[in-house]
Amino acid sequence: MVVGAARTADVRAAVRFAVDNGLPVGVQAAGHGCSAPAEGGVLITTGRMSGVVVDPRRRTVTVEAGVRFEQVIPAAAQHGLAPLGGSAPHVGVVGYVLGGGVGLLVRTYGYAADRVCSLEVVTADGSLLRVTPDTEPDLYWALLGGRDNFGIVTRLEMGLVPVERLYGGGLFFDARATPDLLSAYIRWTRDLPEEMNSSVALIPFPEDPEVPGVLRGRHVYHLRVAYTGNAREATRLLEPLRAMAGPPLIEALHDMPYTQSASIHDEPSVAVPFVREVALFREFDQDTIDTVLEHAGPQSPLPIVVEVRHLGGALATPPRHPNAVGHRDATYLLSVVVLLFGVTEDDTRRVFGKLFDALRPWSIGTSLNFMGHGRNAGGMRLRAAYTPADLERLAALKAAHDPSNLFRLNYNIPPAVGRE
Ligand SMILES: Cc1cc2nc3c(=O)[nH]c(=O)nc-3n(C[C@H](O)[C@H](O)[C@H](O)COP(=O)(O)OP(=O)(O)OC[C@H]3O[C@@H](n4cnc5c(N)ncnc54)[C@H](O)[C@@H]3O)c2cc1C
């Protein structure tokens, strides 16, 4: 059963209905991060819960469960503020934040989850709880990182940052002409200030008339930049990388208002079927680079999009109020994606399996927001998102707040046995 909730009371009614009928509960907002199918359960969709209120004095935004970043960005910009959103503004705020939130400005400001002030949540008995770090420190800690294992968040207030403009955009390089660009990128990132946020993607562009001619049918490195300082300083910082990389195919770096930040990654806004895998790293040395390129580079039989995001910086700063989001020591995030057009999921999983087996010696874990769906949602993978101590605490809190595991249509943390 799918319940299209329009208000908090609908979420409560749906949870109570599920409890009375012995059905598990799942939640969907903007639909970018399905983890497990909701067959045989109650799926609460929150897209109709779309209220956004910016408080310029407190520098916060309060969003209802179905709000996307594209609604918050213009509302916050009216007050010279910005949310810590990610690469695509059509992503839902609540799911993104509960999974940590690796934003465009992650090195400058850290995880988005660290700025959550309060949450309203419908718990496993259908009651509505206001959760703050002071009133419910355990549940606050668990929701931010444990996502919908502890309830359905109906409203969330989080801090905004005083960012009006960025220097950023993209540079595109022919991968055949610059085969060492990934190595050059990693070397470049080793000595950058926290204001410089970037990633590089290796993209196999199809022979498609909608793709700009210069990119069509080519493997291309796309360098993405979001710098919170001025253009002159950004240009200076980029010089060493430009010197190593040579002339780009396309150059699109400029000063821009934060409201145009979606252009930096230019993610497609149409829904496409895909398989994704992710891993986090403290270091990304030449062996790691060679392994990635061997399995997922231009020689791969599959059209794999490889992305390496530079983390570190403010990500390592412990949050003012602790939460369960893990891996603050990560310096790089590797994500690989295959769009399932003319390619099967099984073939993709086979290639990804080989790649991630080979990367195991260097990887320090996974990131919830990029973990993908289906068998990726299994317990083995989920374990890699947390430290053993945090996972044990999450399981104990799950036993206290959801002993019957009502909220299990997700990356599930089963209740610790004997703790309820
Ligand atoms: C194109 C694209 C770009 C992305 N870029 C980034 C990025 O830059 N940084 C980043 O960190 N992530 C990124 N993501 C991942 C994204 O943040 C997560 O998948 C996020 O969970 C998506 O939320 P949603 O509402 O869009 O998706 P949905 O599929 O609707 O929700 C995903 C999950 O969020 C949880 N959730 C949603 N609503 C609630 C609620 N009310 N209460 C409790 N739990 C809830 C549930 O676990 C749900 O299964 C990206 C994903 C895509 C597809």
Ligand as a Chemical Component Dictionary entry (heavy atoms), coordinates in Angstrom:
data_LIG
# 
_chem_comp.id                   LIG 
_chem_comp.type                 NON-POLYMER 
_chem_comp.pdbx_formal_charge   0 
_chem_comp.three_letter_code    LIG 
# 
loop_
_chem_comp_atom.comp_id 
_chem_comp_atom.atom_id 
_chem_comp_atom.alt_atom_id 
_chem_comp_atom.type_symbol 
_chem_comp_atom.charge 
_chem_comp_atom.model_Cartn_x 
_chem_comp_atom.model_Cartn_y 
_chem_comp_atom.model_Cartn_z 
_chem_comp_atom.pdbx_ordinal 
LIG C1  C1  C 0 21.575 12.553 -9.133 1  
LIG C2  C2  C 0 21.908 12.349 -7.683 2  
LIG C3  C3  C 0 22.829 13.202 -7.059 3  
LIG C4  C4  C 0 23.143 13.031 -5.712 4  
LIG N1  N1  N 0 24.076 13.862 -5.133 5  
LIG C5  C5  C 0 24.390 13.695 -3.832 6  
LIG C6  C6  C 0 25.356 14.527 -3.203 7  
LIG O1  O1  O 0 25.962 15.400 -3.824 8  
LIG N2  N2  N 0 25.630 14.327 -1.894 9  
LIG C7  C7  C 0 24.983 13.371 -1.151 10 
LIG O2  O2  O 0 25.252 13.247 0.051  11 
LIG N3  N3  N 0 24.060 12.562 -1.724 12 
LIG C8  C8  C 0 23.775 12.700 -3.043 13 
LIG N4  N4  N 0 22.843 11.869 -3.618 14 
LIG C9  C9  C 0 22.231 10.828 -2.800 15 
LIG C10 C10 C 0 20.979 11.376 -2.103 16 
LIG O3  O3  O 0 21.335 12.352 -1.173 17 
LIG C11 C11 C 0 20.302 10.251 -1.328 18 
LIG O4  O4  O 0 19.970 9.222  -2.214 19 
LIG C12 C12 C 0 19.049 10.774 -0.605 20 
LIG O5  O5  O 0 18.630 9.808  0.321  21 
LIG C13 C13 C 0 17.956 11.046 -1.592 22 
LIG O6  O6  O 0 16.806 11.530 -0.959 23 
LIG P1  P1  P 0 15.463 11.592 -1.842 24 
LIG O7  O7  O 0 14.389 12.134 -0.999 25 
LIG O8  O8  O 0 15.774 12.294 -3.102 26 
LIG O9  O9  O 0 15.269 10.048 -2.183 27 
LIG P2  P2  P 0 14.213 8.961  -1.641 28 
LIG O10 O10 O 0 14.500 7.753  -2.441 29 
LIG O11 O11 O 0 12.840 9.511  -1.644 30 
LIG O12 O12 O 0 14.657 8.735  -0.135 31 
LIG C14 C14 C 0 15.857 8.060  0.126  32 
LIG C15 C15 C 0 15.895 7.598  1.563  33 
LIG O13 O13 O 0 15.945 8.711  2.446  34 
LIG C16 C16 C 0 15.328 8.361  3.669  35 
LIG N5  N5  N 0 14.188 9.270  3.907  36 
LIG C17 C17 C 0 13.554 10.024 2.990  37 
LIG N6  N6  N 0 12.574 10.732 3.592  38 
LIG C18 C18 C 0 12.602 10.393 4.894  39 
LIG C19 C19 C 0 11.838 10.770 6.022  40 
LIG N7  N7  N 0 10.834 11.650 5.938  41 
LIG N8  N8  N 0 12.136 10.226 7.221  42 
LIG C20 C20 C 0 13.144 9.335  7.353  43 
LIG N9  N9  N 0 13.899 8.937  6.302  44 
LIG C21 C21 C 0 13.638 9.469  5.098  45 
LIG C22 C22 C 0 14.838 6.947  3.511  46 
LIG O14 O14 O 0 15.838 6.069  3.994  47 
LIG C23 C23 C 0 14.688 6.800  2.012  48 
LIG O15 O15 O 0 14.784 5.464  1.577  49 
LIG C24 C24 C 0 22.528 11.996 -4.964 50 
LIG C25 C25 C 0 21.624 11.123 -5.594 51 
LIG C26 C26 C 0 21.317 11.291 -6.937 52 
LIG C27 C27 C 0 20.368 10.338 -7.581 53 
# 
loop_
_chem_comp_bond.comp_id 
_chem_comp_bond.atom_id_1 
_chem_comp_bond.atom_id_2 
_chem_comp_bond.value_order 
_chem_comp_bond.pdbx_ordinal 
LIG C1  C2  SING 1  
LIG C2  C3  SING 2  
LIG C2  C26 DOUB 3  
LIG C3  C4  DOUB 4  
LIG C4  N1  SING 5  
LIG C4  C24 SING 6  
LIG N1  C5  DOUB 7  
LIG C5  C6  SING 8  
LIG C5  C8  SING 9  
LIG C6  O1  DOUB 10 
LIG C6  N2  SING 11 
LIG N2  C7  SING 12 
LIG C7  O2  DOUB 13 
LIG C7  N3  SING 14 
LIG N3  C8  DOUB 15 
LIG C8  N4  SING 16 
LIG N4  C9  SING 17 
LIG N4  C24 SING 18 
LIG C9  C10 SING 19 
LIG C10 O3  SING 20 
LIG C10 C11 SING 21 
LIG C11 O4  SING 22 
LIG C11 C12 SING 23 
LIG C12 O5  SING 24 
LIG C12 C13 SING 25 
LIG C13 O6  SING 26 
LIG O6  P1  SING 27 
LIG P1  O7  DOUB 28 
LIG P1  O8  SING 29 
LIG P1  O9  SING 30 
LIG O9  P2  SING 31 
LIG P2  O10 DOUB 32 
LIG P2  O11 SING 33 
LIG P2  O12 SING 34 
LIG O12 C14 SING 35 
LIG C14 C15 SING 36 
LIG C15 O13 SING 37 
LIG C15 C23 SING 38 
LIG O13 C16 SING 39 
LIG C16 N5  SING 40 
LIG C16 C22 SING 41 
LIG N5  C17 SING 42 
LIG N5  C21 SING 43 
LIG C17 N6  DOUB 44 
LIG N6  C18 SING 45 
LIG C18 C19 SING 46 
LIG C18 C21 DOUB 47 
LIG C19 N7  SING 48 
LIG C19 N8  DOUB 49 
LIG N8  C20 SING 50 
LIG C20 N9  DOUB 51 
LIG N9  C21 SING 52 
LIG C22 O14 SING 53 
LIG C22 C23 SING 54 
LIG C23 O15 SING 55 
LIG C24 C25 DOUB 56 
LIG C25 C26 SING 57 
LIG C26 C27 SING 58 
# 
